[in-house]
């Protein structure tokens, strides 16, 4: 399931003999009740229902292909192997009409938007389609029975049950179970009516009841298998859905982290300086994350490389600004009000600098300096710097009027060259150096409040007709550094409307809420809201199958999903990447206990059927049955003992258990986590099944059966039914084993296909060679068609149905696994990004400040670890 979920820790052998705590957390995450509660807790139930409908429509598309192939094969076989074609004209017409009705009824479900609004349509059409097949199947048999005296066996009884549980779009497990149970009751009633029940009832009453109980048990077994599939399918689907939700949230939070990182760096460093630093930090984290990842903890983080990213900028304009009467403000205003005023001013300055494409370097108290043309070369750098200076004067005059403060702005601008770069090791610092930087600083200090003091070089880059220009002050002419150049004053009178437009979005001082750090931290609350982005991602979740949607209901195909689909094989649904397939198969199987419960129930059914078919004493049969029952029961107890202890302890995981219980826990966990043990257990269960079913054939004397059958026909008496096994009981047992061969999870799908194909081939050999006479003289499903062909059709139909179902499930499971692999990559990238942000914050801001700034992001990234 999810790669973030905890895996059981391998325990040394000696410690397994000691008392231990019960750890049921992994299995708990795979229980349907927990998954349903989690979906409701995250407010995902409505979106899950929509995804479930899409998945059922996908399964329905697979059923269309399967039902078409089954119908064509049945029609072809009847045309090829029926001796008198005139006797099956009705059968062919009924099959064609039935197919058309079923396809027409179910086609409405491909209108996804319609069935989402009217969910009852899916239930109604599924019920009608199932009963159309049932009625058509039984009507054919009753027609031939009353017209020609053919005691035909039902053709689609097993297929309809598989159709209801595995492919019909019935959202409720209970609804599917009720529909399938009603279908089973109808077929059992037909079995009672059609077979020679009435003729044998008075002569062999006990044998008749045995035959009837076997048929009922077959239906019970197929219904148990169907309910198991529905429960496990919903468990896997909900788990996949929650994993996908986690994937989406991780991707969303990663984008947020990248945006925050970019905004942080762009606010303090030019991109051409920040990029190599950022890449260097990330590379260093990736190199050390496997061994020394904690060295980058925010309390002890330290740059391990000396960053000296130095660049020369030959043509820029430098602006220095100073708040006049700042010292007076510090003595007259409270600390809180002073911070509000400075925040208001510098917030306006930053917005204006962004508007005029000027890179702010830093501000120290009342000093603010920046550079135009630094980030990208700009021929109008002088105009941008002067325009920013005029805007800053307008802003401070506006603040002075609003807050009634005696403050003003003194600004100096000079054009020339400079050196810019990052220095420092424990703390990074970006700054600018050069003689032209010092000239800009001296222009500011010798200027006048309310004016932009510029050098002659800067003025030569301006259109003087756009400005009101005055000669420089006397103080500048007496300055040792400035006396060799001409300086000028530009007035700060500008259009107020334009200034207001540049201030749009600036946070005013009145909106600044200053709180203690701890109170701000305590306000951070986690929460996940359903956004349109999430809904769109859920709508794009892959579901496999065939696209039979109408053009109005068809959705766009996600290219990443198509790429993932191409990585999965067509026939065996295996990853083309062998490493990916290996990792998938070595995932633990946390639903093993549920599979084991079904295997035990089917095994009990087979043992009972074998006992009923063997009417004489058989010591070998008794031993094999007991060994099989003991083996299956032992596996069942091992699988469920952990949950029993968890349930008995009141769902409290920290209660101590004795050494024997711990041995059972560790044995079960080893089976869960070892693909070799799972495969071995799977093969042993299949061998046990065939050991039981082989006893039926061993106890059948073919020569006596053939002689008794011939004599019964010659002398017109009822032969003893206990001489040999009932062929249709044997066929249904094989169908049950085929079904159980596909139900275990985390078993290679190719192995399941191989085992099921071997079972089918063995059955065909038994039918046509070893016990040909027995099967040939049993009831058929179509008049004038050999009975052994009908038996083989039943098993082949079961094989095709189980393959189609399991292939669809395997595809969706592996698509989910691939998404989890992508999720792991996203999480690693998010962790590296988050660490780089923390390092940069720690190297730029004081620790108590950067903790507060980085906390929202770290909370977001940590929430996804605990979503499930």
C-alpha positions in Angstrom: 0.0 0.0 0.0 1.6 3.3 1.1 5.3 3.4 1.1 5.2 5.7 4.2 3.4 3.2 6.3 5.5 1.6 8.9 7.0 -1.8 8.1 7.4 -4.4 10.8 11.0 -4.5 12.2 12.9 -7.7 11.8 13.5 -9.1 15.3 16.5 -11.3 16.3 15.6 -14.9 16.9 16.5 -15.0 20.6 14.3 -12.0 21.4 11.3 -13.8 19.8 11.3 -16.1 22.8 10.8 -13.2 25.2 7.5 -11.4 26.1 6.7 -8.6 23.7 4.3 -5.8 22.9 1.6 -6.3 20.3 2.1 -4.1 17.3 -1.1 -4.1 15.2 -0.7 -0.7 13.6 0.3 -2.1 10.1 -2.7 -4.4 9.9 -5.0 -1.8 11.3 -4.3 0.5 8.3 -5.6 -2.2 6.0 -9.0 -2.8 7.7 -12.0 -1.6 5.8 -13.6 0.1 8.8 -10.5 2.1 9.4 -10.2 3.2 5.8 -13.9 4.3 5.7 -13.4 6.3 8.9 -10.3 7.9 7.5 -12.1 8.9 4.3 -14.8 10.5 6.4 -12.3 12.2 8.7 -10.6 13.8 5.7 -13.9 14.8 4.1 -13.1 12.6 1.1 -16.1 10.3 1.1 -18.0 12.2 -1.6 -15.0 12.2 -3.9 -14.3 8.6 -3.2 -17.9 7.7 -4.3 -17.2 9.4 -7.6 -14.0 7.6 -8.0 -15.7 4.3 -7.1 -18.2 4.9 -9.8 -15.5 5.6 -12.4 -13.7 2.4 -11.3 -17.0 0.3 -11.6 -17.5 1.8 -15.0 -14.0 0.6 -15.9 -14.8 -2.9 -14.6 -18.0 -2.8 -16.7 -16.0 -2.1 -19.8 -13.9 -5.2 -19.1 -17.1 -7.1 -18.6 -18.3 -6.0 -22.0 -15.2 -7.5 -23.7 -15.5 -10.6 -21.5 -19.2 -11.1 -22.1 -18.7 -10.6 -25.9 -16.0 -13.2 -26.0 -17.9 -15.7 -23.9 -21.0 -15.3 -26.1 -19.1 -15.6 -29.3 -17.3 -18.7 -28.0 -20.5 -20.4 -26.9 -22.2 -19.7 -30.2 -19.1 -20.9 -32.1 -18.9 -24.1 -30.0 -22.6 -24.8 -30.5 -22.3 -24.4 -34.2 -19.2 -26.6 -34.4 -20.1 -29.4 -32.0 -23.9 -29.7 -31.9 -24.9 -32.7 -34.0 -28.4 -31.3 -35.0 -28.3 -27.6 -35.6 -32.1 -27.3 -36.0 -32.4 -28.3 -32.4 -30.5 -25.2 -31.1 -32.0 -22.4 -33.3 -33.9 -21.2 -30.3 -30.8 -21.3 -28.2 -28.8 -19.2 -30.7 -31.6 -16.6 -30.9 -32.0 -16.4 -27.2 -28.2 -15.9 -26.7 -28.1 -13.1 -29.3 -31.2 -11.4 -27.9 -29.9 -11.8 -24.3 -26.6 -10.2 -25.3 -28.3 -7.3 -26.9 -30.5 -6.6 -23.9 -27.7 -6.9 -21.4 -25.4 -4.6 -23.3 -28.2 -2.1 -23.9 -29.2 -2.1 -20.2 -25.7 -1.6 -19.0 -24.7 1.0 -21.6 -26.4 3.8 -19.7 -23.8 3.4 -16.9 -21.1 4.8 -19.2 -22.8 8.3 -18.9 -20.7 9.0 -15.8 -22.3 12.4 -14.9 -25.8 10.9 -15.1 -25.1 7.9 -12.9 -23.3 10.0 -10.3 -26.5 12.0 -9.9 -28.7 9.0 -10.1 -26.9 6.1 -8.3 -30.0 4.0 -8.3 -29.7 3.5 -12.1 -26.5 1.4 -11.6 -28.3 -0.9 -9.1 -31.4 -1.2 -11.3 -29.6 -1.9 -14.5 -27.2 -4.4 -12.8 -30.2 -6.3 -11.3 -32.1 -6.3 -14.5 -29.0 -7.4 -16.6 -28.3 -10.3 -14.1 -31.8 -11.6 -14.2 -32.1 -11.3 -17.9 -29.1 -13.7 -18.2 -30.6 -16.0 -15.5 -34.1 -16.1 -17.0 -32.8 -16.6 -20.5 -30.5 -19.5 -19.3 -33.3 -21.2 -17.3 -35.9 -20.6 -20.0 -33.8 -22.4 -22.6 -33.4 -25.4 -20.3 -37.1 -25.5 -19.4 -38.1 -25.2 -23.0 -36.0 -28.2 -24.0 -37.0 -30.2 -20.9 -40.7 -29.8 -21.6 -40.4 -30.0 -25.4 -37.8 -32.8 -25.9 -37.2 -34.2 -22.4 -33.6 -32.9 -22.2 -32.5 -32.7 -18.5 -30.1 -29.8 -19.1 -27.7 -28.3 -16.6 -27.5 -24.6 -16.1 -25.0 -22.8 -18.3 -24.4 -19.4 -16.7 -25.0 -20.0 -12.9 -21.3 -19.5 -11.9 -20.8 -16.8 -14.6 -23.7 -14.7 -13.3 -22.4 -14.8 -9.7 -18.9 -13.7 -10.9 -20.6 -11.1 -13.1 -22.5 -9.6 -10.1 -19.6 -9.5 -7.7 -16.8 -8.6 -9.9 -18.1 -6.5 -12.8 -21.6 -5.1 -12.1 -21.7 -1.4 -11.0 -23.3 -2.0 -7.6 -21.8 0.4 -5.1 -22.9 -1.5 -2.0 -21.3 -4.8 -0.9 -24.6 -5.7 0.8 -26.6 -5.0 -2.4 -24.3 -7.2 -4.5 -24.6 -10.0 -1.9 -28.4 -9.8 -1.8 -28.6 -9.9 -5.6 -26.2 -12.8 -5.9 -27.9 -14.7 -3.1 -31.3 -14.3 -4.8 -29.8 -15.6 -8.1 -28.3 -18.6 -6.2 -31.7 -19.4 -4.7 -33.3 -19.3 -8.2 -30.7 -21.8 -9.5 -31.0 -24.1 -6.5 -34.8 -24.1 -7.1 -34.2 -25.0 -10.7 -31.8 -27.7 -9.7 -34.4 -29.2 -7.4 -37.0 -29.0 -10.1 -35.1 -30.2 -13.2 -32.8 -33.0 -11.9 -34.3 -36.5 -11.4 -35.2 -35.4 -7.8 -38.8 -36.5 -7.8 -37.9 -40.0 -9.2 -35.2 -40.6 -6.7 -36.8 -38.9 -3.7 -38.7 -42.0 -2.5 -36.0 -44.5 -3.5 -32.8 -42.8 -2.3 -33.8 -40.0 -0.1 -30.5 -39.7 1.7 -28.5 -39.6 -1.5 -30.8 -37.0 -2.9 -30.3 -34.8 0.1 -26.5 -35.2 -0.3 -26.6 -34.2 -3.9 -28.7 -31.2 -3.1 -26.5 -30.1 -0.2 -23.5 -30.3 -2.5 -25.1 -28.0 -5.0 -26.1 -25.6 -2.2 -22.5 -25.7 -0.9 -21.2 -24.9 -4.4 -23.3 -21.8 -4.5 -22.3 -20.8 -0.9 -18.6 -21.2 -1.9 -19.0 -19.0 -5.0 -20.9 -16.4 -2.9 -18.2 -16.4 -0.2 -15.6 -15.9 -2.9 -17.6 -13.0 -4.4 -18.1 -11.3 -1.1 -14.4 -11.7 -0.3 -13.5 -10.1 -3.7 -15.9 -7.1 -3.0 -14.5 -6.5 0.5 -10.9 -6.8 -0.6 -11.5 -4.7 -3.7 -13.1 -1.9 -1.7 -10.2 -2.1 0.8 -7.6 -1.8 -1.9 -9.5 0.9 -3.7 -9.9 3.0 -0.6 -6.3 2.5 0.3 -5.3 3.6 -3.2 -7.6 6.6 -3.0 -6.0 7.7 0.3 -2.6 7.2 -1.1 -3.5 9.3 -4.1 -4.8 12.0 -1.8 -1.5 12.0 0.0 0.4 12.1 -3.3 -1.7 15.1 -4.4 -1.1 17.0 -1.1 2.6 16.2 -1.2 2.9 17.6 -4.7 0.9 20.6 -3.7 3.0 21.3 -0.6 6.2 20.8 -2.6 5.1 23.5 -5.0 4.4 25.7 -2.0 7.9 25.0 -0.7 9.5 25.8 -4.0 7.6 29.0 -4.2 8.5 30.0 -0.7 12.2 29.2 -1.4 12.1 31.3 -4.6 10.4 34.2 -2.9 12.9 34.0 0.0 16.0 34.0 -2.2 14.7 36.7 -4.6 14.0 39.0 -1.6 17.6 38.9 -0.4 19.7 37.7 -3.3 19.7 38.3 -7.1 18.8 35.1 -9.0 22.2 34.7 -10.6 23.8 34.7 -7.1 21.2 32.6 -5.4 21.0 29.8 -7.9 24.5 28.3 -7.4 24.1 28.6 -3.6 20.8 26.8 -3.7 22.1 24.1 -6.0 25.2 23.6 -3.8 23.1 23.2 -0.7 20.7 20.7 -2.3 23.6 18.7 -3.7 25.3 18.6 -0.3 22.1 17.4 1.3 21.6 14.7 -1.2 25.2 13.5 -0.7 24.9 13.3 3.0 21.2 12.5 3.6 21.9 8.7 3.8 24.4 9.0 6.6 24.6 12.5 8.1 21.3 14.1 7.3 20.9 15.5 10.8 24.0 17.7 10.4 21.7 20.2 8.7 19.5 20.5 11.7 18.6 24.1 12.1 20.3 24.5 15.5 23.6 23.1 14.3 23.5 23.8 10.6 26.6 25.2 9.2 27.7 25.8 5.6 30.3 23.2 4.7 31.4 25.1 1.6 32.8 28.5 1.3 30.5 30.5 -0.9 32.2 33.4 -2.6 29.9 34.0 -5.6 31.4 37.4 -6.8 30.2 39.2 -9.9 31.2 42.5 -11.5 28.4 44.8 -12.8 29.9 47.5 -15.0 26.8 49.6 -15.7 24.3 50.1 -12.8 22.9 52.9 -10.6 23.2 52.8 -6.9 20.6 54.4 -4.6 21.2 55.2 -0.9 18.4 56.5 1.2 18.3 57.7 4.8 15.4 58.6 7.1 15.8 62.2 8.4 15.0 62.5 12.2 15.2 58.8 12.7 17.1 59.3 16.0 14.2 61.5 17.2 11.7 58.8 16.4 13.6 56.2 18.5 13.3 58.5 21.6 9.7 59.6 21.1 7.9 56.5 19.9 7.4 53.2 21.7 9.2 50.1 20.3 5.9 48.7 18.9 4.9 51.9 17.1 8.5 52.4 15.8 8.4 48.9 14.3 5.0 49.7 12.7 6.3 52.9 11.1 9.5 51.2 9.8 7.5 48.3 8.5 5.1 50.6 6.7 7.9 52.6 5.2 10.1 49.7 4.1 7.1 47.7 2.9 6.2 50.7 0.6 9.8 51.0 -0.5 10.1 47.3 -1.4 6.9 47.4 -3.4 8.1 50.5 -5.3 11.5 48.9 -5.8 9.8 45.9 -7.3 7.7 48.2 -9.6 10.8 49.9 -10.9 12.9 46.7 -11.2 15.4 47.8 -8.6 17.2 45.2 -6.4 17.1 46.0 -2.7 20.4 45.1 -1.1 19.6 45.7 2.6 18.4 48.2 5.2 20.2 49.0 8.4 18.1 50.9 10.8 17.2 54.1 8.9 19.5 53.4 5.9 18.1 51.7 2.8 20.2 51.1 -0.3 19.5 49.3 -3.6 20.8 48.9 -7.1 19.1 49.3 -10.5 20.3 47.1 -13.4 21.8 44.5 -11.1 19.5 41.5 -11.7 19.3 42.0 -15.4 21.2 44.6 -17.5 18.9 47.6 -18.1 19.9 50.7 -20.2 17.3 52.8 -18.2 18.9 51.9 -14.8 19.4 55.6 -14.0 15.8 56.4 -14.7 14.6 53.5 -12.6 16.8 54.5 -9.6 15.7 58.2 -9.8 12.0 57.2 -10.2 12.3 55.0 -7.1 13.9 57.8 -5.2 11.1 60.2 -6.1 8.6 57.5 -5.2 10.2 57.0 -1.8 10.0 60.7 -1.0 6.3 60.7 -1.9 5.8 57.7 0.3 7.5 59.1 3.3 5.6 62.3 3.0 2.4 60.4 2.9 3.4 58.5 6.0 4.4 61.7 7.7 1.0 63.2 7.0 -1.0 60.1 8.1 1.0 59.6 11.3 1.8 63.2 12.0 5.5 62.6 12.3 8.4 65.0 11.6 10.3 62.7 9.1 11.7 63.1 5.6 13.9 61.3 3.1 17.4 62.1 2.0 18.4 60.2 -1.2 21.6 59.9 -3.3 21.9 58.2 -6.7 25.1 57.5 -8.6 25.7 55.5 -11.8 28.8 53.4 -12.4 30.2 49.9 -11.7 30.4 47.7 -8.6 31.2 44.3 -7.3 28.4 42.2 -5.8 28.6 38.8 -4.1 28.0 36.6 -1.1 30.5 36.3 1.7 30.5 34.5 5.0 30.6 31.0 6.3 28.5 30.6 9.4 26.2 33.4 8.2 25.8 34.3 4.5 25.7 38.0 3.6 25.1 39.5 0.2 26.5 43.0 -0.3 28.0 45.4 -2.9 31.4 47.1 -3.0 33.3 49.6 -5.1 34.2 53.3 -5.3 30.9 54.2 -7.0 29.0 52.6 -4.1 30.9 54.9 -1.8 30.1 57.9 -4.0 26.3 57.1 -3.9 26.6 56.9 -0.1 28.3 60.3 0.1 25.7 61.8 -2.3 23.0 60.7 0.2 24.8 62.1 3.2 25.4 65.5 1.6 22.0 65.8 0.0 18.9 67.7 1.2 15.7 66.2 2.7 13.0 65.8 0.1 15.4 65.8 -2.9 17.2 63.1 -4.9 20.9 64.1 -5.0 22.4 62.7 -8.3 25.8 62.8 -9.9 26.5 64.3 -13.3 27.0 60.7 -14.7 23.5 59.8 -13.6 22.1 63.0 -14.9 23.6 62.3 -18.3 21.6 59.1 -18.5 18.3 61.0 -17.9 15.9 63.0 -20.0 16.3 66.3 -18.1 13.1 67.8 -19.6 11.1 65.4 -17.4 12.6 66.6 -14.1 12.9 69.8 -12.1 16.7 70.1 -11.6 18.7 72.3 -9.3 22.4 72.6 -8.7 24.0 70.5 -5.9 24.3 71.8 -2.4 27.4 73.6 -1.0 28.1 70.7 1.3 28.6 68.4 -1.7 31.1 70.8 -3.3 33.1 70.8 -0.1 33.2 67.0 0.2 36.7 65.6 -0.6 35.2 62.7 -2.7 32.5 64.8 -4.5 34.3 68.1 -5.1 35.8 66.8 -8.4 32.3 66.1 -9.9 29.1 68.0 -10.6 26.1 67.1 -8.5 22.4 68.0 -8.9 19.2 68.0 -6.9 16.0 66.6 -8.4 12.7 67.6 -6.7 10.4 64.9 -5.4 7.2 66.4 -6.8 5.3 63.7 -8.6 1.7 62.8 -9.7 -0.1 61.5 -6.6 -2.2 59.1 -8.6 0.7 57.3 -10.1 2.2 57.0 -6.6 -1.0 55.6 -5.3 -1.1 53.0 -8.0 2.4 51.8 -7.2 1.4 51.4 -3.6 -1.4 49.0 -4.3 -1.0 45.9 -2.2 1.5 47.4 0.3 0.8 46.3 3.8 0.1 49.4 5.9 1.3 49.9 9.4 -2.2 49.7 10.8 -2.6 46.2 9.5 0.6 44.9 11.1 -0.2 42.7 14.1 2.8 42.3 16.3 2.5 39.2 18.6 5.0 37.3 20.7 6.6 34.4 18.9 5.0 31.7 21.0 1.5 33.0 20.5 2.1 33.0 16.7 3.4 29.5 16.9 0.4 28.3 18.9 -2.0 29.7 16.3 -0.6 27.4 13.5 -3.4 24.9 12.8 -3.4 22.0 10.4 -6.3 21.4 8.0 -7.0 20.1 4.6 -9.6 21.6 2.5 -11.1 20.2 -0.7 -10.0 22.5 -3.5 -10.8 22.3 -7.2 -7.3 21.2 -7.8 -7.8 18.2 -5.6 -11.1 17.4 -7.4 -9.4 17.6 -10.7 -6.6 15.3 -9.6 -9.2 12.8 -8.3 -11.0 12.9 -11.6 -7.7 12.1 -13.4 -6.9 9.0 -11.3 -6.3 6.0 -13.5 -8.8 3.2 -13.5 -7.7 0.9 -16.3 -10.2 -1.0 -18.5 -11.5 0.2 -21.9 -12.8 3.6 -22.7 -16.4 3.1 -23.9 -17.6 6.5 -22.8 -19.7 8.5 -25.1 -17.9 11.6 -26.5 -19.8 13.9 -24.2 -18.7 12.0 -21.1 -15.2 11.1 -22.2 -12.4 12.7 -20.1 -9.0 13.8 -21.3 -6.2 11.3 -20.8 -3.4 12.1 -18.5 0.0 11.8 -20.3 1.8 10.7 -17.1 -0.8 7.9 -16.6 -0.4 6.8 -20.2 3.4 6.6 -19.6 2.9 4.5 -16.5 0.5 2.2 -18.4 3.1 1.6 -21.0 5.5 0.5 -18.2 3.1 -2.4 -17.4 2.9 -5.5 -19.5 -0.2 -6.4 -21.4 -0.8 -10.1 -20.6 0.7 -10.6 -17.2 0.4 -7.0 -16.0 4.0 -7.1 -14.8 6.3 -4.1 -14.7 8.7 -4.0 -17.6 11.3 -2.6 -15.1 12.5 -5.8 -13.3 13.6 -3.8 -10.2 10.2 -2.2 -9.9 8.5 -5.6 -10.2 10.9 -7.0 -7.6 10.1 -4.2 -5.2 6.4 -4.6 -5.8 6.4 -8.3 -5.0 8.4 -7.8 -1.8 5.8 -5.5 -0.3 4.2 -7.1 2.8 0.7 -8.6 2.4 -1.4 -7.2 5.2 -4.6 -8.8 3.9 -3.1 -12.3 4.1 -5.4 -13.2 7.0 -8.5 -12.4 5.0 -7.2 -14.5 2.1 -6.5 -17.3 4.5 -10.0 -17.2 5.9 -11.5 -17.7 2.5 -9.0 -20.5 1.7 -10.0 -22.3 4.9 -13.8 -21.9 4.1 -13.3 -23.2 0.5 -11.2 -26.0 1.9 -14.0 -27.1 4.3 -16.4 -27.0 1.3 -14.2 -29.2 -0.7 -13.7 -31.7 2.2 -17.4 -31.9 2.7 -18.1 -32.5 -1.0 -15.4 -35.2 -1.1 -16.9 -36.9 1.9 -20.4 -36.8 0.3 -19.1 -38.3 -3.0 -17.3 -41.1 -1.3 -20.0 -43.5 0.0 -17.7 -46.3 1.3 -15.1 -46.4 4.1 -11.7 -45.0 3.0 -8.9 -44.8 5.6 -6.6 -42.9 3.2 -9.3 -40.4 2.5 -9.8 -39.8 6.2 -6.1 -39.2 6.8 -5.8 -36.8 3.9 -8.9 -34.9 4.9 -7.7 -34.6 8.5 -4.2 -33.4 7.4 -5.7 -30.9 5.0 -8.1 -29.6 7.6 -5.3 -29.4 10.3 -3.0 -27.6 7.9 -5.6 -25.0 6.8 -6.8 -24.5 10.4 -3.3 -24.0 11.7 -2.6 -21.3 9.0 -6.0 -19.7 9.9 -5.1 -19.6 13.6 -1.7 -18.2 12.9 -3.1 -15.5 10.7 -5.9 -14.4 13.0 -4.2 -14.9 16.4 -2.7 -11.4 16.3 -6.0 -9.7 15.7 -7.7 -11.9 18.3 -5.1 -10.8 20.9 -5.5 -7.1 19.8 -9.3 -7.4 20.1 -9.1 -9.3 23.4 -6.8 -6.6 24.9 -9.3 -3.9 24.1 -7.4 -2.7 21.1 -4.5 -1.7 23.3 -1.2 -2.3 21.6 1.1 -1.8 24.6 0.0 -4.8 26.6 2.6 -7.5 27.2 2.2 -11.0 25.7 3.9 -14.2 26.6 6.7 -15.7 24.6 4.5 -18.3 22.9 2.2 -15.5 21.6 5.2 -13.6 20.4 6.4 -16.6 18.5 3.1 -16.8 16.7 3.2 -13.0 16.0 6.7 -13.3 14.5 5.8 -16.3 12.4 2.8 -14.5 11.0 4.8 -11.3 10.3 7.5 -13.4 8.6 4.9 -14.9 6.2 3.5 -11.5 5.6 6.8 -10.0 4.7 8.5 -12.9 2.8 7.4 -13.4 -0.8 9.0 -16.8 -0.7 7.0 -18.0 2.3 3.8 -16.5 0.8 4.4 -18.4 -2.5 5.2 -21.6 -0.6 2.0 -21.2 1.5 0.0 -20.5 -1.7 1.3 -23.6 -3.4 0.8 -25.8 -0.3 -2.9 -24.7 -0.2 -3.4 -25.5 -3.9 -1.7 -28.9 -3.3 -4.0 -29.6 -0.4 -7.1 -28.8 -2.5 -6.0 -31.2 -5.2 -5.2 -33.8 -2.7 -8.8 -33.7 -1.5 -10.2 -33.7 -5.0 -8.0 -36.5 -6.1 -9.6 -38.7 -3.5 -12.8 -38.5 -5.4 -11.2 -39.9 -8.5 -9.3 -42.6 -6.6 -12.5 -43.9 -5.1 -14.2 -44.1 -8.5 -14.1 -47.5 -10.2 -14.5 -46.7 -13.9 -15.1 -50.3 -15.0 -17.9 -50.9 -12.4 -19.4 -47.5 -13.3 -19.5 -48.3 -17.0 -21.0 -51.7 -16.4 -23.6 -50.4 -14.1 -24.6 -47.6 -16.5 -24.9 -50.1 -19.4 -27.0 -52.5 -17.3 -29.2 -49.7 -16.1 -30.0 -48.7 -19.7 -30.5 -52.3 -20.8 -32.7 -53.4 -17.9 -34.3 -50.0 -17.3 -33.5 -49.5 -13.6 -31.9 -46.6 -11.7 -28.2 -47.2 -11.2 -26.5 -46.6 -7.9 -25.3 -43.0 -7.9 -22.7 -43.7 -5.3 -20.5 -45.8 -7.5 -18.6 -42.8 -8.8 -18.4 -39.1 -8.3 -21.0 -36.7 -9.8 -19.3 -35.1 -12.8 -20.8 -31.6 -12.3 -19.8 -31.6 -8.7 -16.3 -32.3 -9.8 -16.4 -29.5 -12.4 -17.7 -27.0 -9.8 -15.0 -28.0 -7.4 -12.4 -27.3 -10.1 -14.1 -23.9 -10.6 -13.9 -23.1 -6.9 -10.2 -24.0 -6.9 -9.6 -21.8 -10.0 -11.3 -18.9 -8.1 -9.2 -19.4 -5.0 -6.0 -19.6 -7.1 -6.5 -15.9 -8.0 -7.5 -14.5 -4.6 -4.2 -14.3 -2.8 -2.5 -10.9 -3.0 1.2 -10.3 -3.4 1.6 -13.5 -5.4 3.1 -13.1 -8.9 0.3 -12.7 -11.4 2.3 -14.8 -13.9 2.4 -17.6 -11.3 -1.3 -17.5 -10.8 -1.8 -17.7 -14.6 0.5 -20.6 -14.8 -1.2 -22.5 -12.0 -4.7 -21.9 -13.3 -3.7 -22.9 -16.8 -2.2 -26.1 -15.5 -5.4 -26.8 -13.5 -7.5 -26.2 -16.7 -5.2 -28.5 -18.8 -5.3 -31.2 -16.2 -9.1 -31.0 -16.0 -9.4 -31.3 -19.8 -7.2 -34.4 -19.8 -9.3 -35.9 -17.0 -12.5 -35.1 -18.9 -11.5 -36.4 -22.3 -9.2 -39.3 -21.4 -9.2 -40.6 -17.8 -12.9 -40.3 -17.0 -14.3 -39.7 -20.5 -17.2 -42.2 -20.0 -18.3 -40.6 -16.8 -18.4 -37.0 -18.1 -19.8 -38.1 -21.5 -22.9 -39.6 -19.8 -23.6 -36.7 -17.5 -26.1 -33.9 -18.1 -25.1 -31.4 -20.8 -26.0 -27.7 -21.2 -27.1 -27.7 -24.8 -29.1 -30.3 -26.7 -27.2 -32.6 -29.0 -23.8 -31.3 -27.6 -21.4 -33.7 -25.9 -21.4 -33.3 -22.1 -17.6 -33.2 -21.8 -17.5 -30.1 -24.0 -20.0 -28.4 -21.7 -17.8 -29.3 -18.7 -14.8 -27.8 -20.4 -16.7 -24.7 -21.3 -17.6 -24.2 -17.7 -14.0 -24.4 -16.5 -12.7 -22.3 -19.4 -15.3 -19.6 -18.8 -14.3 -19.5 -15.1 -10.6 -19.2 -16.1 -11.3 -16.3 -18.5 -13.5 -14.6 -15.9 -11.0 -14.9 -13.1 -8.2 -13.8 -15.4 -10.1 -10.7 -16.5 -11.0 -9.8 -12.9 -7.5 -10.3 -11.6 -5.8 -8.6 -14.5 -7.9 -5.5 -13.8 -7.1 -5.6 -10.1 -3.4 -6.2 -10.7 -3.3 -3.3 -13.1 -4.9 -0.9 -10.7 -2.7 -2.1 -7.8 0.5 -1.6 -9.8 -0.6 1.8 -11.0 -1.1 2.7 -7.4 2.3 1.3 -6.5 3.9 3.3 -9.3 2.2 6.4 -7.9 3.7 5.6 -4.5 7.1 5.3 -6.0 6.6 8.7 -7.5 5.3 9.9 -4.1 8.6 8.8 -2.5 10.5 10.8 -5.0 8.3 13.8 -4.4 8.8 13.4 -0.6 12.6 13.3 -1.0 12.5 16.4 -3.2 10.3 18.1 -0.6 12.6 17.2 2.2 15.6 18.5 0.4 13.8 21.7 -0.5 12.7 22.2 3.0 16.1 21.5 4.4 17.7 24.0 1.9 15.1 26.6 3.0 16.0 26.0 6.7 19.7 26.3 6.0 19.3 29.5 4.1 17.0 31.0 6.8 19.5 29.9 9.4 22.3 31.6 7.5 20.4 34.8 6.9 18.2 35.3 9.9 18.6 34.9 13.7 17.6 31.4 14.9 14.5 32.5 16.8 13.3 34.4 13.8 14.0 31.7 11.2 12.3 29.1 13.4 9.1 31.2 13.2 9.4 31.8 9.5 10.1 28.1 8.5 7.5 26.6 10.9 4.4 26.9 8.5 6.3 25.1 5.7 7.6 22.3 8.0 4.2 21.8 9.4 2.7 21.4 5.9 5.4 18.9 4.9 5.0 16.9 8.1 1.2 16.7 7.9 1.5 14.5 4.8 3.5 11.9 6.8 0.5 11.5 9.2 -2.4 11.7 6.7 -2.8 7.9 7.0 
